[in-house]
């Protein structure tokens, strides 16, 4: 017999999602960037090809090694992604 499910939260919220694909010097990026009120003004950035995602704000872009770790990228690849995200993350 299954016990009653305990939800920590179960919310539905409107989001704004941008789908973008671009070719960098070292790799192609296929991203979905989702904005909502959920993450304190940060965006959820999803790497569609790499099946990875991270919640990213301006402070995260400035943190050394964060993009490399979150998306399993080399320093050069992360630099290209960081440059793009600096243009679009508010």
Order of alpha helices (4+ residues) and beta strands (2+ residues): beta-beta-beta-beta-alpha-alpha-alpha
